[in-house]
């Protein structure tokens, strides 16, 4: 029995041995649930290039490599998924999810607490810590792009009438429209960052790209073109002016649609939506079978997504001061919310959520 004892250690992705790298690749190749580029070793390497706190728990049983859990470990050992708040999907990298006990992995690796979101709910190991669920929308390209449009047009006829109208308006009102599916011009990515920051200011939400590591991560991914993983920067130019840009990434079978932005001056033709559809068309032409849109209750995701992948969010803890402190803070918020304080009763919960978000971006 002792030979089957769990052993786990923390490593940087760059410090993984050749055997560990081979096991990672074998696990992702064998497990269809790990189709997303988020699960590729190259993505972990990009995260390490952008953030010094990128680590991987390497778990072994009986000396054999059992699985990997990539994560970011903040300055107080408060762990979060790879890429922190930018991660749309994550999970355990292994052949299956049987006999995986995440708290045991954390404890063996010396990680006191793991706040997770967007974990693959199909992996049952997340259920003990699960607090709520979400879903990631998928554009199904298994039968090609035309089949996708035909299928979704039948389900969402109004949405696709609007898309056809936007295409006609683009052709009628503008002389030249050019889609570039691999736009490596450096000014394109810089324009994307500027547009996204302006969008965040308009909508009064936290500016993701005010944090240096977020810009560095997208820039690093955009450079990559490896077997099984490549960065994507695509653009739509109208009459010589950039109208829409998207930065994302792709594995062998799935494109992840990540950071889109557009110039509001071209709003009448919905340039962002048209670029998304061309991105899907290009993905199908390259043999990919899906485009993942991520979680979020947006019309375009519901209209284009054929199905959702269930995602889990919550927290895994071990017996530690950090875990005890988190538990006490949540317990206090629960107590205040039950008190007859009117609108003020939700203030502690809101403050905790804001603190969690900021600490995630600033790697606390």
N, C-alpha and C positions, 0 to 999 in steps of 0.2 A: 504493500500500500504506500510506503514511503516514497517509492520510485515515481508514484503518480502525483506527488505533492506539487501544488502550484508554485511556480517561480515567476517573478515578474521584475523587470528592470526598466528604468527610463533611459532612453537614448535620443540623441539628435538623429534626424533622418540621414544626415551625411555620415554618421558613425555606424550605421547598420552594416553588418557583415555581408559578404557575398551570399551566404546561405540564407540570411534573413531577407535580403532583397529578392532572392529567387522565390522564397516562400510567399512574400507579399504579392508578387506578380502571379504566382500560381493560384493563390486564393482569389484574386480578382478575376482571373481568367475562368475559374471554375464556378463562380457564384454569380448568377445573372442579377441578383439583387444589388450587386456592386457595380452596376453599369455606369454610374455617374463618374465624370472626371474628378469629382471631389475625392474619390477613393483611390486615385492613382498615386503611386509613389512620387511621380514628378510634381504633383500638386503639393505634397508635403515638403518637397525640396524648395518649391517656390515660396512657401510660407516661411521656411527657415531663412531664406535669403532676405525676407522682409521683416521678420521678427525673431529676435534672439531667444525668445522663450518657447520656441517650437520643439516639442518632444513627442516621442512615441513610447507607449508602454508595450514592451515585447513580452508576451506571456508564453510560458512553456509548461508542459506536463510530461513527466517522465523524461525530461531532457529534450523532448521534441517541441518545435515551435507550434504553438496552439493558435495564436492570433495576435493582432496588433490593435491598439487603440491610440490613434493620433490625437494630440491635444495641445492647447496653449496653456502654459502655467505662468500665472501672474506673479508679481513680486512677493505676494503673501501665500504662494502655493495654492491659490484659488484657481482651479482648472476649468477650462471651457473647451468647446470643440475646436478643431482645426479651423483657422481663419476667424475665430471668435464670432462676433456678431455678423460678419459677412458670410458665414457658412449657411447655405440653404439646405444642406443635407449632410449627414455624417452617420457613423456607426462603427461597429466592430468589423475589422477586416479578418475574416476567417472563412473556412469552407461552409460552416453552418453556425447556428447559434446555440446548439445544445451544450449544456453544462457550463455556460458562461455566467459567472457571478461577478458583476462589475465592482461592487464594493470590495470583494476579495482581491481583484486586480489592483484597485486603487491602494488598498492597504499594503499589499506586497510591494508595490512600487513606491510607497511613501507619499502618496497623494491624498490629502485629507478630504477633499470635496470636489465634486465634478458637477457643475451647473450645465445641463445639456438642453439643447433645443434642436428641433428638426432631425432627431435621430430616427433611423428606420424602424417604424413600429412593427414591421414584420419580424424584427429581431426581438424575441420575447425577453431577452435579458434586460430591456429597458423598463419593463412593466413595474417592477417593485418601486421605482422612483418616479414613475409617471404622474404628472399633475394635470396635464391636458394634452389634447391632440390637435393636429392641423393636417394639411395635405399639400403635396406638391403637384401642380398640374403638368400633364404630359401631352404634347402633340404627338400623335401616333403616326409614324411614317413607315410602318412595317410593310405596307403595300404601295409605297411610293407617294409622291406629293399630290398627284392628281386625285388619287383615291382619298387622301386626307381631305382635300377641299370638297370633293363630292359628298363625303360622309358628313362633314361639319355643316355644309350648306343645307343639307336635308334637315339637320337638327336645329340650326340657328339661321334660318333663311334671311331674317331681317339684317343680322350682322353682316352676312356676306353680300347682300344687296348694297349695303353701305361701303364695303370694301371695294366692290366693283365700281361704284360711283367715284370713289377716291382715285382709283386707277385711271378712269376716264378723264377726270379733272386734271390729273397730273399730265396726261398726254395732250390734253386740249389747251391748257393754260401755260405750259412751259415748253421751251424749245428743246432742251436737252436734259435728260435725267439718266444718271449713271449709278448703278449699284456696283460696289466693290466688296467682294466677300473676303478679301485678304488685303486690307489696306494698311500697309506698313509705314506710311508717312508719319513721322514723329508728331507733327502738328495736329494730326487727327486725334490721337490719344489725349494731348493737352487740351484740345477743344472739348473733348468729352468731360474731362475733369472740371473745366470751367462751367460747362452747361449744367452738370450735376450739382455743383456747389450753388449755382444760381437757383436751381430748382429747389434745393433744400432750404435756401433762405426764403423763397417765395412761400413755401408750404410750412415754414416755421418748424422744421424738424432738424435734428442734429446733422451737421454736415460731415458725412463719412470721410470726405477727402480733405478735411481740415487736419486729419491725423496722417502723419507721414507714412506710417507703415501700410496704410490702405492703398495709397498711391503707388508705393513701391511694389506691393503685391500684384496689382493689376499690370503694372509695367513689366514685372518679371514674367508673369504668365504670358503676356503678349509676345515675348521674345521666344517662347518655347515652341518647338515643332519636333517632338519626339515620336517614336513609335508608340502609339496608344495614348498620346496626350499632346494636344496642341492648343496654343492660345488663339483666340479669334478676335480680330478687330474688323468690323464691317462698316460700310458707310453708304449713304445715299447723297449724291451731289445733284443739285437742281440748278440749271443755268449757271454753272460754274461755282456755286456756293454750297458749302456743306449744309445739309438739311437735317440729317439724322446719322447717329453713330451708335454702334453697339460694341461692347467689350465682353467677351465670355470665354468659354473654353470647351473642348470636346475630347471625349475618349474615342475608342474604336467604334462605338455604336450609338453614343448619345452626345448631343450638343447641349450645353447648359447656357440658357439665355439669362444673362446676369445683369449688366449695367447698360441699359439703353438711355439715350437722351436725344433731344431734337431741338431745332431752332423754332421758337414759337411763331416766327414770321411766316413759316410754311404750314401753319396749323390746319389750313383748309384742306390739305391733301393727306393729312394724317401720316406724315413721313415715317414716324417711328413704327407704326403698324405695318406699313408697306415694307419697311426694311426687315421687320421680323418675319414676314411671310417669305421674302426672298432668302432670308437666312435659312428658313425651313426647307425651301426648295433646293438650295445649295447643299444642305445637309443630306437630303434624300438622294441627290445626284452623286454624292460621295459615298453612298452606301450606308449611311447612318439610319437607324430605325426609329429615333425619337428625338424630340427637343424638349428639354425640361424647363418649365417656366418658373418653378419654385412656388412657395406658398404665397398666399395673399388673395383677398377677395376683390379681384379686379374683373371688370367686364371682359376685357380681351382674353384673360386666362380662362374664364368660364366658356367663352365663345369658341375658342380654339382648342382647348384641352379636351381630349377624348376621355381621359380618366385621371384619377389622382393616386399618388403613392402616399399612404398614411404615414404621418410623422408624429413623433412623441417628444414631449418636453417635460422637464422636471429636474430633479437633483438626486445625485447619489452621494452619500456621506459615509464616513468612517467615524470611529470614536476619536475625536480630536478637538482641541480648543477652537479651531476655525469652524468646524461643523456645529459645535455647541453655540457659538456666537451667532451663526446664521439662524439656527433654530430659535434662539431667544428673540432675535429681531422679528422673525415671522410670527412668532407667538404673540408678541406685543402688538403687531399690526392686526392680528386676528381679534385680540381683545378689544382694541379701540374700535374696530368696525362693528362690534356687537353693542357698543355703548350708544346711548341716545344723544349723539352729538350733532345730528343733522349732516350737512355736506362735509363738515370738517372731519368726520369719522374716516373718510377715505384718504386723508392726507398722508398718514404714515405709509400706507401701501403705495401711493403714488411716488412718494419720496424714495422708497426702497427700489421701485422699478427704475426710476431715473438714476439712482446711484449705481444700480447693477449695470445699466446701459453704459454709463460713462466709465465705470471701472473696467468694463469689457473692452472698450475702445482704447483706454489708456493703460491696458495690461496690468492692472492692479491685482 
